[in-house]
Amino acid sequence: MADHQPNFPAGYSVGIAPSTPEPPPSRRPDPKISPPPFTPPPGPIFAPPTIQPPPNQILSPSPSIKSSQLSANGVRTGGPPPHLSTPPGPPVFSSPVQPAAVPFRTSPATPQPVAYSSMSSLSASPPPSGFSDGNNEYQRQVSTDGDDMAALSDAPNVLLSARKVLKQKKLMNVPSLGFGALVSPGREVLHGPQIIQRDPHRCQNCGAYANLYCNILLGSGQWQCIICRNLNGSEGEYIASTKDQLLNLPELAFPLVDFIQTTNRRPGFIPVSDSRVSAPIVIVIDDSLDEPHLQHLQSSLHAFIDSLSPTTRIGIVSYGRTVSVYDLSEPSIASADLLPGHVSPSQDALKQLVYGTGIYLSPIHTALPVAHSIFSSLRPYKMNVPEGSRDRAMGVAIEVALAVIQGPSPSGEMTKKPGGSSRVIVCAGGPNTYGPGSVPHSFSHPNYPHMEKTALKWMEHLGREAHRRNTVIDVLCAGTCPVRVPILQPLAKSSGGVLVLHDDFGEAFGVNLQRASTRAGGSHGLMEIRCSDDVSVTQVIGPGEEAVTDNHEAFKNDNAVAIQMLSVEETQCFAVSMETRGNLKSDFVYLQFGILFSNLYQADITRVITVRLQAVDSVQAYLDSINDEVAAVLIAKRSLLRAKNFNDAVDVRKTVDERVKDITSKFGSQMPKSKLYQFPKELCNLPELLFHLKRGPLLGSILGHEDERSVLRDIFLNACFDLSLRMVAPRCLMHREGGTFEELPAHDLVMQSDAAVVLDHGTDVFIWLGAELSAQEGRSAAALAACRTLAEELTELRFPAPRILAFKEGSSQARYFVSRLIPAHKDPPYEQEARFPQLRTLSTEQRTKLKSSFIHFDEPSFCEWMRSLKVLAPEPS
């Protein structure tokens, strides 16, 4: 690793270029085919920021899912469910499940969880030469591979694509497969992290943190850094007579710990309740809406304001050709100050506003009546002007909202507000077409390209100014009018917010409005990634940008990759790609993630996550350690980063084919007496996940408009593992009598006329009712109620909240459902039964009827696609 911090394109890339490679030869385990090597086209190393939507889905008791093929991770029902002829109440729904067949695993939040004991044995290691004084000896905290796996399960904020690494550089760095981690810095840990109310011990050479894998000199309390091997003092804290005493120090016993900083910046700091420090929220409302849209928006706003905590401070701004800032001091009366929308307000105008007699931020417990009055007073747009041609001064409205949040500040400098990031939530029904940051009404305007470029720069600057003021801007759009997504994306991205499109201002919009305001978020986030000498970071994708840090005065050889997080939220995730710089000589490699941020309680937190991976010679052991779901999500994020438009997406789809062939050539084997090659059986779920990626909405042509795909892409690039996996490969659940559900592969063979099916595709959840079932009113109502309950449970914590659509077999909307299923009806019966075992439970008559219900089209099935690549799909696990 170089001795200086590398430079990257600001805002887009973070990483470390690999050092000059060593040329040692590497042997291949088996004879393989030799296609041209897979080399992914160059692209930006750091993804543009967006929010990531949602945390691990914790399923509360409601509809139960059953399957005779479920693994130990699934759910079994104790007896036959009762027949329901009326809509059931919330049925019993248990823990996350495994699918009955095998297109993909539906892991819980932490893949391959292993129980971890804090009483892991401390085994003495021989003292390294030069560090033994005869009285002291080093103690290694964790020594076995099993303990490493347990430690990984105790740090669910980091999900690795493999639990082991290959010592051979050539095979370890195969670009078609890759190696990396999904890091969720702000994710809440189920049982809570170990909290230490003092400053952490750090290596004086490289800045790494003391951790459970460090060697400790018991007599002197000195510890050896796992990153640079430097020996450091502990101010006597690590002096111990026995190794067991060290287990009382959380950082030496757990892979994830949180330090609460004890600096002098906040003397006498005492954490207070969440309600005491809740950050202000300003709602910015488009008042150029037609009556149907306005009615839905008003309903959503009334429900939103009622859902807020009584101590939450709220502000309300609306915009059209002018900007209205509502005074919340007048009970039950809608009163507003007006500002012109054609130009940014001057400092004098903003001073007059915030120093005036009006109250523009007020806690809900006093402002609730007037807020309802304001929402009820909104009137539909009356002029005969098309939606896209109406004047909307969105840019000025957001400037005013930022001034309202900042409050009186004569110097104009940012004043730090308590309780994490403040929020501006924009409710938009059309594009910004008036004032700063606007574009012409018509694309045919002769100066449109220049004005668009100017608007992009202005909006990005406004977003960065919001971030400087510790404010996140979320833009929630709805309706049928195009909102010019490319103009609004820089605004949300650079502030750390999210842009979401909705069909209307109804249910899904209202849910997202509430979740946008309540999702937990810290501020002033910085993530540092340190790797042992054998590993380097090559790419980081997520909601952040390169951080400008200068730690060389404190740590002379600090080579950490530093990332400024635009916001710190539970639903966010960074995809970190890594590679080895040469053939590994040591038996372990180490990764450490240091996350510094201020939480909701105004406490400065340093979260330290340390991971140790075993280095092995065996290709078999390496393949066995790969988590194909994490690997698929990492591949998908790297692929989507390059797919900036439809043409790019078409090119990236082709690389998916090459990727599968290259993985087969490196790790697969030729079938005897055949020209086909077997995809490695250890990665049996990966090909089907990649097939879903290729044909799904992220890369395929399912979505109708480029704006939709662009917004979906940004959400995916920043999404946590659970949402990312669902966006790549849908989860399919068939309703059974009694409100239970059986999880099945997402194949079109699931479209059985007497069944109801739920398909969870991340940002969309579809409920499909078969024709025979729909004809039976009682059963149909019961199934629909159970399916809707399940859909709401699956997406309870998800942000953005998905739209939930229900439709019958043969309806026009059913195409949304059918297009996301693999067309397995084209496969021969033996292949269908192997990958969709539920078919064996159908009678001959039912199977014949199912087969005759399909319409022929040319899209290949998964098995046909694999054969076209001259690759044999692995047997389902």
N, C-alpha and C positions, 0 to 999 in steps of 0.2 A: 504494500500500500504506500502510496506516495506520501511525502512529508508535508504536503500542503493540501489545503481544501480545494477540490476541483471546481472549475467554473462550468455552469450549465445555462442553457437558455432560460432567462428569468420567467417564472410563472409556469413553465411547462416541463422542465426536466430536472431531475435530481438523480445522481448516481455516481458510480466510480467506474471509470474505464478500466478494463482489465489490464494487468501488467503484461509485459512481454511474455508470451507463453513459453513454457518449457517444452522441448521437443521429444521427451521420452516416448518410446513406442508403447502402444497399449494393445494387448491381445484381445481378440473378440471371442466370446464363449462358444459360438457356433457359426457354421457357414451361413451367410446371409445373402440376400439379394443386394445389389449395389447400385441403386438409383443415384442420380446426382444428389449431393448433400443438400439438406433443407436449410435454406438461409432466409429467415424472415426479412422482408424489405425494411429498410431503415425508416424510423419514425421518431417522433418526439419521445423523450425518455420520461417525461413527467406529464401526467394527464391534467387537463384543465379541471379546476375544482367544481364540484357540485355537491349537493347533499346526498348523502346516502341514505338513503332511506334505510330501514327498520332493523330492530334488534331481533335477537333470537325469539322465535315464536314459542311462548310458553302456553301450553294448551291446558285450559282449565276444564274442570269437569263439565262436559256437555256431550255432544253426540259421540258414541263409541265407534271405534274402527276395529273390525275384526277380519281375520284371514287365517285360514288353516295353514298357510305357508309362512306366517309371520315369524321373524326371528325372535330371539330373547328380548330384543328391544321393542317388540310390538305389543299388541294387546290381544288377549283372548277373553271371550265372554264365557261365563260359567255355565250357561244353559241356553236353550232356545229362546230367542226374544219373543215377547208377546206380539200378536198381530195388532196393528194399529189401523183403525178405519177413520180416525179423525186426526187433525193436526196435533202432533205430540207436543208436550212441554219439552224443555231442554233435555234431550236424552243424555246418557252418560257417555262422556268422551274422555278417554284416558290420556296416557302419555304419548310422546311422538312414536311413530311406528316405522317398521320396515316394510317395503312393498312385498306383495305376494309373489310376484314374478321378478324379473330382473333387469329392467332397463336402467335403473339407477337406484342407489340407496337414498333413503330419506333420513339422513343422519340427524341426531339431536344436535344441539348447538356445538358440542365439541366432538369432532370425529374420533373414533376409537377411545372412548373414555376408559381410564383405568383408575381404580381407587388409589389414592395417595395417602400415605401415612406420614404425619409430621415427625414420627419417631424413627425415620430412616436411620439405619446404623451408620456410624461414622467409622470408616476404616482407615487405619493409619497407612500412609504411603511413605516410601523411603524418602528421606530428605534429599532434595536436589543438591548436587554438588555446589559447594560455595555458600550454602545457607544453613548448615548444621553447626551448632556450637556444642553439641554433646548433651545439652540439657533440654533443648527444645526440639520438637519434631513437627513436621507438617501433618495436618489432618485433612483428608479430602472428604467433603461433606456427603457426596453421593457418588457411588462407585459402580453400580450395576446398571445394565441396560433397562431392567424392569423399573428401577427408580427413575430413570430418565423418562420413560413413558408415563409414569405416574406424575412426574413433575409437569409434563406437557398438559396433562388433563387438569392440573391445578392452575394452569395459566390459559384459560380459554380465549383470552384476548389475542393470542397468537396461534393460528392454525397453519401447519406446515404441509407442503405438498408431499414430503417424505420424512420419515422419522430417522432415516439413516442417510449417509452420503457415501458415494463411491470414491475410493482413493484414486482411481484412474480418471484423470482430467478429461480425456477424450470422450469417455462414455458419460461422465457426470454432466458435462456441459452440452449434451445433445440439445440443440435449440428447439427442435420440434416438441420435446417434452418439457424441458426446463425444470428449474428448481426455485422455490420461493416460499413466501409466507403471506398470509392475509392477517393484517394487524388492525385490531379495533381498539384504538387508544382510549376512547371514552366509554367503552362498554362496561356496564355494571356486572360485577361478578356475583354469581348466585349466592354464595355464602359470605361475600364481602372480602376484600383484600386484607392482608395483615397491615395494620396501621401503626406507624412508628412516629412518635412526636418528637423528632429531632432531625438534624441534618444528616444526610447519608455520608458514609465514608467513600471517598473517591480516589482513584489512582492518580497520583501526582504527575505521572508521565502522560497518560492518554485520556484521563477523565472518566474511565469506566467505573462502575459501582461495585462495591463488595457484594458478594452473593454466595449462594449455597454451594457453588462449585469451586470456590477459592481454596487454596492451600493456606492453612493457618499455623503459625508458630505459637503453640500453646503458652510457652513460657514468657514470650515477649509481646504477644498479641499482634505481631506483624502478619500481613496477609499478602499473598502473591496474586497479581492481576491476571485474569484468564485471557485478556486480550493481548497485552504486551509483555507479560511475565515480570513486570516491575514489582519490587518489594516495597510495601507501604506500611506506615504505622497506623494504629487504630486509637491512639490516645489512651491506651490501656484497656479499652472496652472488650477486646477479644482475648485478654489474658484469662486462661482457664486452667484448672487443675486436671480436669477430665474432658474428653470430647463431648460427653453428654451435656455439659454445661453450655456449650455453644448453641445447642438447639433451643435455648431460651431466647436467643436473638432471632427475630423473625426473618431478617434478611439472609441469615445463614441456614434457614430451615425451609423456606418457601421460595418458589420461583417468581412469585408476584407479590410485591410489597408496595405500599404507599407511604411516603414520607410527608409529614406536614412540616413545612418549613418553619423554623423558629428564628427568623431574622428580626431585626429591629424595625422593620417597615411598619409593623402593626403591633406595637407593644401592648400587652394585656389582651391579645386577641382571644375572643371567646366565640366559638361557633354558635350561631343562632338558628332558629327554625327557618324552614324554607319559606314560609309565608312572610317572614319579616323582611326578606331581601329579594323578593320576586322582582325581576326586571320589568320595566315598562313595555307596553305593546301599543303601537299606533296602527290603526286600521286605515288604509288608504283605499277609498271606494271610487270606482268609475261611475259617474252619474249620467252617462250617456247611453243608458240601456233602454231597450224596448220593454214594454210592460210585462210580458211573460217572464223574461229573464230577471227583471227587477223584483217581481213577486217571489221567485225562488231565492234570490239573493237576500231579500229581507227576511225570509223565513230562516235561512242559514245564519244570518247575523244575529237575529233574536236568540236562537238556540245557542250560538257561540257565546254571547255575552252572559247568558245565564249559566254557562258551564265554567266560567272563570272563578278563581278563588276571590273571596271578598276583599283581600288585600292587594290584588293585582291592580297596578295602575294602568289606566287605559286612556288612549287619545284617539280622536276620530278626525280624519281629513277626507274630503271628497274633491274630485277634480272633473272638469270639463274644459271649457274655454278659460274659466277662472278656477282658482283654488279656494276652497272653503275650509277654514280651521274652526272646529266647533268648540264653543265655550261650554264647559261642563259645570259651571257654577250656578246656572239658572235651573232650578228644579223643574222638570217636566216641560221645559221649553227648548225648542231647537233654535239656538242662536249661534251665528258664525261670523268670523272676520273674513273678508274677501281679499285675495291678492291676485294681481294679473298673472296669466299663465304664459304670456309670450316671451318672458325674460326671467332669468333667475332673480330672486329677491335680493335686494342689497342688504348689507350688514345693518344699515340703519333701519330698514323695514323689519328685519328679523328682530332687532333689539326692541323696536316699538311693540312688536307682537309679544315677545316673551316677557317684557317688562310692563306690559299693559295690565289692565284690570281683570282680564279674562283668565280663567283656569283651563288649561288645555290638556293637562294630565291629572287624573284624579282616580283614587281607588274605587273599585267596583261598589263597595258597600255604600258609598255616597253618590256615585255617578250612575248607578243602574237605571233609575227612572228616566233620567234625561237621555241616556244612551238609547233606551227603547224608543223614546220620543223622536230622537234624531233619525233612527233607522225607519220609523214609520213615516217620517216627513219626506223621505226621498220620493221623487216623482219621476215618471218615465220621460224619455226624450220625446219632445213634441214636434220638432221640425221634420220636414219631409226630406231627410238626407240619409243616404245609405250608411249602414253601420261603419263600413271601412273609411268613409269620408268625413266622419264627425271629428271635431277638434277635441283632442284629449291632451291635456298638459300634465302627463304623468310625471315627467322629470322634475318639474317645479314642485309638484305635490310631495314627492319624496324628499326633496331638499327641505321643504317646510317641516315635514315629519321629523327629519333628523334634528332640525333646530328645536323643535318642541321637546324631543327627548333630551337634548343637551341642556336645555333650560338656560337661565341667566348665567352668562359667562362673558364679562366685558372684554376680555382679551381675545375671545374667539377660540381659545384653546380647548382641547378635549378635557372634559372632566369625567373621571372614572365613576361610573354608576355601580351600585351594588348588585349582587345577585346574578353574575354571569352576563351573557350578551342580551342587550335590548333587542327588540324585534320590530321591524316594519313589515306588515303583511299587506300586500297589494292585491285587491280584488279587481281584476281587469277583464273587460269584455271586448276590447279592441286595441289597436296599436297606438303607440305614442305619436301623434301627428301634429302636435302644436307645441311651440316653445323649444327650449334646449333639449337635445337628445332626440329630436323628432325626425321623422322621415316624411316625404310627400305622401299624399293620399293614394296616388297612382304610381305604379311601377313604370309607366310610360313617361314620367316626368323627365325632361332632357338632362337634368342635373342629378338624377337619382343616385347613381353610383357614388358620386362624391359626397352627397348628403348622407348616404348610408354609412360611408366610412367615417365621416365626422360624428355621426350619432353613435356608432360603435365605440369610438374613443371616449366620447363624453359619458356614456353609460358606464363603461368600465371605470373611468375616473370616479364617478359618483359611487360605485360599489366599493372602490378602494377607500374612499373617504369615509363611507359608512363603517368599513372594517376598522379603520383607524380610530373611529369613535366607539368601537366595540358594539356595533349594531349589525345584526343580520337582516338582510332583505329577502323575504320569500315572495315570489310572484305567482299567484294562483289565478290562472286564466280559465275562462269558461265561455260557452256559446259557440256560435257558428262563424263568427267573424275572425279571419286570420289576424293574429296578434303580432306578426313579424318576429318570430322566435329568435332569429339571429341578432336582433337588436336588444332583446331583453335578456338573453343568456349571459352576456358579460356582466350585467348589473347583478344578477343573482349569484353568479360564480364568484366574482371578486369580493363579494361581501361575506361569502360563506353560506349563502342561502340556497334555495332550490326554486326551479321553475317547473310548474306542473300544469298540464292541460287537462281540462274536463269537458265532457259533452255539454253540461249545463251547470247552473248554480245550485243544483239539488243536493241529493243525499251525499254522494262522494265528495263534492265540494265542501259541504258543511263539516263532514268528518275531518277532512284535511285541514280546514280552518282551525278546528279545535286542536288537532294533533300538532299543527305547526306552532301553536302558541304554548303548548304544554310540554313538548319534548325537552328533556333535560339537556342543558348545554353549559359547558364551561367556556372560558375565554383565555386569551393570551397563550395559546397552545404552541408548544415546540416539541418535536419528536427527533431524538437523536438515535441513530442506528450504528452500533459498533459490532464488528465481526473480528474473530481471531484472524491471524495473519494469512491463513490459507483461503479465506473466503472474501469476496468483494461484492458490493451491491452494484447492479448494472442498471436497474430501472425501478422507479417508484411511481405508481399510479394512484391518485386519490385526491381528496379535497384539500390541497395545500400547494405550496410552492417552495422553491429553494430559500432557505433562511440564510441571511447574512450574519454570521456569528464570528467572533474573534476570541476563541478560548486559548489562544497560544500563550497569552501572558500567564494564565493559570495552569494550563496543561500544554507543555511544549510540543508534544507529539500527538495532539488530538486530531485524529483523522476521521472522526464521525461524519456520517451523512446527516445533515441537519435539515429538517423540514418545518416550515412555519405552517401550522394548521389554521385554516381560515375560521374554523369554529371547532369546538370539541363536543361532539354529540355521540350518543350511544349508537345511533344508526349508521355511523360512518365506518369506512374501512379503507386501509391502504394496501395495495398489492405490491409487494416487494419482491423483485426478481434478483437472484444471486447466482454466482458461479464460482468455481474454484479456480485459482490462478496457476495451479500446477498440480502435479501428482502429490497427493497428501501423504505426509510421513507420520503425522501424529494419529492417535487413535480416536480423538474427539475434535470436533470444531464447536465453537461457541458463538452465540448471537446474543446481543443485549440491546434492548429497546428502552430508552429513557424518555419518558413523556412528562413534560413540565407544563402545568396549566393552573389557572385559578378556577375553583369550583363555585357552585351556587352559593356557598356559605362564606365567600370571600377568603377562603383558605388557599394558600399556595401549595399545590400538590406536586410531588415528584414521584411518578409511578415507574417502578423499575421491573422489567420482565426479562428474565435470563433463561436461555434455552441451551441445552447441550445435546449434540447429535453425534452418534457413533459413526466413525468412518470404517467402512468395510471393503474387503476385496471382492466379495461375492456379489455378482450381478443379481443372482436369485434373491439374496437377502435384501438388496436395495429395492428390487421390484416389489417384494412382499411388504416393504415398509411404506409404499406409496399410497396416499389417499387419493383415489382417482377423482373424487368430487372436488376436493381443493385444487388438484392439478387442473381439472377442467375449467374451474372458475378463473384461475390464473391465466390459462391459455385464452379464455374468452375475453378477459380484460385487456390482455396484450393485443388481441385481434381487433377488438372494438376501438381501441385507441387510434388505430390506423384508418378505421372506416368512417371518415368524416362526412362523406356524402354517399349517395347511392352508387356511383361508379366505383368508389373505393370499396364499398360493401361487396360488390360483385367480384372484385379482385380478391378480397379477403376470403370469400367463400371458396375460391379455387385453392387457396393455401390450406384450407382445412383438409382437402383431399391429400395434398402433398404431405401434410403433417402426419396423417394416419399411415401413409406408406413409409415415411421416414422412420417413425417409431417402430414399425414392423421390421424394417431392414436392420435397425440397431439392436432390437431386443427380442424379435420374434424368431421363428424358425420355419423352414420349408417343410411342407407336408410330404410324406413319402409317396412316391409315384404320382406326383401332382405338380402342376405349375403354380398352385396357390401357396401362399405363405400364411402361417398362423399368427394372428395378432397375439401378443403376450397375454397369457391367461390370467396373470396377476393383475392386469389392468382391464378386467372383463367389462367394467361399466363405462370406461372412458370413450370407446368409439360411439356408443349410442348417445352419450351426452354431447359429443361433438356433432353428431348428426342433427340433434335437436337445435344446437347452436346455428348450424348452417342453414336450416330451413325455417327457423323461428323468426319472430319479429325483430330480433336484434340485427340479423344479417340478411334475412330473407325478404320477401316482397309481400308479407302479410299486411303491413300497414300501408294505408293509402297515400299519405302525404309525408313529404320529407321532414316537415316540422315535427311530426309525431315521432319519427324515427330518431331525429336529433335529440329531442327531449328524453326519450327512452334511453338513448345511448349515454347521456350525461348522468341520468339517475343510476344506471348500471355501473358506470365507472367508479362511482363513489359508494355503492351499496355494500352493506354487510354481507357476510357469507350466506346467510340463510335466504335473504331476498335475491342475491345474485344467482344462487343455485336454482331457485324457482324461476327466475327470468330466463335462464338457459334451458332448463328442462322442466316441463310442467309436471305437477303431481296429480294423479288421477285416483278418485275415490268413488266406488259404486255403492249406492244405497241398498241396504237390505231391509227386509221386514223388521219392524221393531225399532227403527231408527239407528241401526248399526251400519257401519261402513266397511267395505273391503277395499284395500289398496291394490290397484292393478297397474300394469304398464300403460303408458300413454299411447296406446295403439288404437286404431279405429275399430278393432274387434270389440271394444268396450261398448259400442253403440248398439246395445241389445234392446229391442223394442219394448220389453217389459220392465226396463230398469230406469233409474235416475242416476246421473253421474255428475260429480263435482270435479272441475278441472281448475287447479290453482296454477296460474302462470305468472305469479309475482305481482304485476301491476294490473292484472285482470283475473277475475274469477268467474267461471262460466258454470251454470247449472243447466244440464240438458235432460229433458224428460222424453222418454221413448213414446211412440205413438200409442202402443197398447196401454201403457200406464196412464197416459193423458186421457184416454177414453173412460177410465174409471175414476170418477170424481173424488170419491173418498180417499182411495189410495194415492191418487195424484196430489191431493192437498197435503196429506201426511208426509209424503216424500219430499215435496217442495219445502215444507216447513222445516223438516230435519236438515235438508241440504243447505237452506239459508242459515240456519243456526250454526252448522258446521263451518260455512264460509266465513261467518262473522267471527267465530272462534279462531280459525286459522289466521285471520288477518287482524286480530284485535290490537296488536302492538305495532303494526306495520305502518311505516311512513315512507312515501306517500301511500295513503289508503287506496286500495284498488277499487275499480268499479266492479260491481257484482251484477251480472246479467243472467237472467233466466229465460229459457225459450224451449219450444217443443221441437221434436224431430220433424224435419222437413220445412221448417220456417226459414225465412230469409236470413235471420240472425244466426241460425245454426251454423252458417259458414265460418263464423269466428271460431267455433268449437272444432269443427271438422278439420280446418286448415292447420291446427296445432297438433293433430294426432298423426302418428306414423302410419302410412297406408299398408298395414300388415296383411290386409285381406288378399293381397296379390301373392303372398307366399304359399308354398305347398303346405299341406296339413301338418306334416311332421315338424316343420319350422315354426308354424303358428303355435303348436302345442308346447314346443320347447320354450318359447319366449312369452307365451300367454297361457299358462297352465289352466286358467279358469275355464277355457274352452272344453276341457275334458268333462266338466260337470254338466254340459249341455247335451240334450238328446239329439239324435240324428235329425229329427224334424226341426229343432231349434237352430241347429247349425246350418241346415239348408236354407232356412228362412233368413238367417243372418247374412249368409253369402249372397243371396239374391237381392238384398237391400242396398248393396254398394253400386255406385256408378263408376264405370271404368274411366280412368285418366292416366296420363303418362308418367306421373311422378313416381320415382322408384321407392320401394320399401327400404328399410334399413339393410336387410340381407342382400337385396339387389345392389344397393350402393356399395357395400363392402366387396361383393364379387366383381363389380366394375373396376375396383381398384386392385383386383387380383390378390385380395386379402380375405382370409377366412375369419369371420367373426368368432371371438372366443365363446365357449359354452357359457350360458348363464350360470351365475353362482347360486 
